[in-house]
Amino acid sequence: MGEATITLKPLGNGEYEYSNQIHGTSGLAAMLGANSSDVTHFRWNNNAPETENYTSKVVALKTKQRIMQVNWSTKQVSVEDGKGTMNYAAVPGLVDRNTLLLAIGLSLRNGNQNVTLPVGVRQQVEQQQYKVQGTESVQVPAGSFQAERVTRTDSDKHFDAWYVPKQYPLPVKVAQSEGGDLTLQLVRYSSP
């Protein structure tokens, strides 16, 4: 019911921008003009992304926005979402929900089968845990892959992602229930 475009680009000075733009293209999503934009600026810390700032904007019937700022000199996180500002301590290696899939993929590429990541959410840092459950054949518009299926093990919320870590840093397919049932599938991939 929509199309997502994910982009990773260098900004200079050791900073990168990771963006995920989703546009409703059919059905109710198109009728409501549903679009979302998630943009993270991050730096590398021990060959993994570490969030500096993250902005999420969702437009449907109304607009919802969340801005996360990480001040690494004071080790503080500030989150503003229109319901007030939340502040909490930053943790080394902190990622946001936007860069989470990239961080998992890079960890898998390094050979890890169990991944624990500090994820900044609205009120705190969650130590989210993910585990490779095995290898499965997955068919998506971009082709057929032998992929590692990863599940979240510390939550009742359904999350499955299929990675081909030696080929792509992002999953070729994601199925999750948080924020409504959502399935993303790789259509095409390009690198400069």
C-alpha positions in Angstrom: 0.0 0.0 0.0 3.0 2.2 -0.1 6.6 2.7 -1.2 9.6 3.2 1.1 12.9 4.7 0.0 15.9 4.2 2.4 19.0 6.3 1.8 22.4 6.4 3.5 24.8 9.2 2.7 27.9 10.8 4.2 27.5 14.4 5.5 31.2 15.0 6.1 33.1 15.4 9.4 32.4 11.7 10.2 28.6 12.2 10.2 26.1 10.3 8.1 22.4 10.7 7.3 20.1 7.7 7.2 16.6 8.4 5.9 13.5 6.4 5.4 10.7 8.0 3.4 7.4 6.2 3.0 4.6 7.4 0.7 1.1 5.9 0.6 0.4 4.8 -3.0 -2.9 2.9 -2.9 -5.9 2.1 -0.8 -6.6 4.0 2.4 -3.0 5.1 2.7 -3.2 7.0 -0.6 -6.7 8.4 0.1 -5.5 9.8 3.4 -2.3 11.2 1.9 -0.4 9.1 4.4 3.4 9.8 4.3 6.2 9.4 6.8 9.7 10.7 7.0 12.4 9.4 9.4 15.8 11.0 9.3 18.7 10.2 11.5 22.1 11.9 11.7 24.7 9.5 13.2 28.4 9.0 13.7 30.3 5.7 13.8 31.3 4.2 17.1 33.2 0.9 17.0 32.0 0.3 13.4 28.3 0.8 14.4 26.0 3.7 14.0 25.5 6.0 17.1 22.6 8.5 16.9 23.2 12.2 17.2 19.7 13.3 16.2 16.6 11.8 14.9 13.4 13.3 13.4 10.2 11.4 12.7 7.2 12.9 11.0 4.0 11.1 10.1 1.3 12.8 8.1 -2.2 11.2 7.7 -5.3 12.9 9.1 -3.0 14.9 11.4 0.7 15.4 11.7 2.7 13.7 14.5 6.4 14.6 15.0 9.1 13.3 17.3 12.6 14.9 17.6 15.4 13.2 19.5 18.6 15.1 20.2 21.7 13.3 21.8 24.3 15.6 23.4 27.3 13.3 23.6 29.4 15.8 25.5 26.8 15.8 28.4 25.6 12.3 27.7 22.0 13.4 27.7 19.0 12.5 25.4 16.2 15.0 24.8 12.9 13.8 23.2 10.1 16.2 22.1 6.9 14.8 20.6 4.3 17.5 21.2 3.4 16.0 24.6 6.3 17.6 26.5 10.1 17.0 26.6 11.6 13.9 28.1 15.2 13.8 29.1 17.3 10.8 30.1 21.0 9.6 30.1 22.6 8.5 26.8 24.4 5.2 26.6 27.3 4.5 24.3 26.2 2.8 21.0 22.7 4.3 21.3 20.5 4.0 18.2 17.0 5.2 17.4 14.2 3.2 15.9 15.1 4.4 12.4 18.7 3.1 12.5 17.9 0.0 14.4 17.5 -2.2 11.3 20.9 -1.0 10.0 22.6 -1.6 13.4 21.2 -5.2 13.5 22.4 -5.9 9.9 25.9 -4.6 10.6 26.1 -6.7 13.8 25.0 -9.8 11.8 27.6 -9.0 9.1 30.2 -9.1 11.9 29.1 -12.7 12.7 26.9 -12.0 15.8 23.9 -14.4 16.2 22.5 -12.6 19.3 22.3 -8.8 19.2 21.5 -6.4 22.1 21.2 -2.8 21.2 20.5 0.3 23.3 17.5 2.0 21.6 16.4 5.5 22.5 12.6 5.6 22.8 10.4 8.3 24.2 11.2 8.0 27.9 14.3 5.9 28.2 16.9 3.6 26.7 15.6 0.1 26.0 18.2 -2.7 25.8 16.4 -4.5 22.9 17.4 -8.1 22.1 17.4 -9.9 18.8 18.4 -13.4 17.8 19.0 -15.3 14.6 16.4 -18.2 14.5 17.8 -19.9 11.4 18.1 -19.6 7.7 15.1 -19.6 5.4 14.3 -19.1 1.8 12.5 -15.7 1.2 10.9 -14.5 -2.0 10.6 -10.7 -2.4 10.2 -8.5 -5.5 14.0 -8.1 -5.6 14.5 -11.9 -5.9 14.9 -15.1 -3.9 17.3 -15.2 -1.0 18.6 -17.6 1.6 18.2 -15.3 4.6 18.8 -15.3 8.3 15.5 -14.8 10.2 15.9 -12.5 13.2 13.3 -12.1 15.9 13.0 -9.8 18.8 13.3 -11.9 22.0 12.6 -9.3 24.8 9.1 -8.2 23.8 5.7 -9.7 23.0 5.5 -7.4 20.0 5.9 -9.4 16.8 9.1 -8.6 14.9 10.7 -10.8 12.2 13.4 -9.6 9.8 15.2 -11.6 7.1 18.8 -10.5 6.4 21.4 -11.5 3.9 24.2 -9.8 5.8 27.1 -10.6 3.5 25.1 -8.9 0.6 22.9 -6.2 2.2 23.2 -4.2 5.5 19.4 -3.9 5.7 16.8 -6.8 5.7 15.3 -8.0 2.5 12.0 -8.4 4.4 10.5 -7.1 7.7 7.2 -8.1 9.3 6.2 -6.4 12.6 3.2 -5.5 14.6 4.4 -2.4 16.4 2.5 0.7 15.0 0.1 -1.6 13.2 0.8 -4.7 11.1 3.5 -3.8 8.6 5.5 -5.8 6.1 8.3 -4.3 4.1 10.0 -6.1 1.2 13.1 -5.2 -0.8 12.2 -4.2 -4.4 15.6 -2.9 -5.5 18.9 -1.9 -4.1 21.6 0.4 -5.5 24.9 1.7 -4.2 27.0 4.5 -5.6 
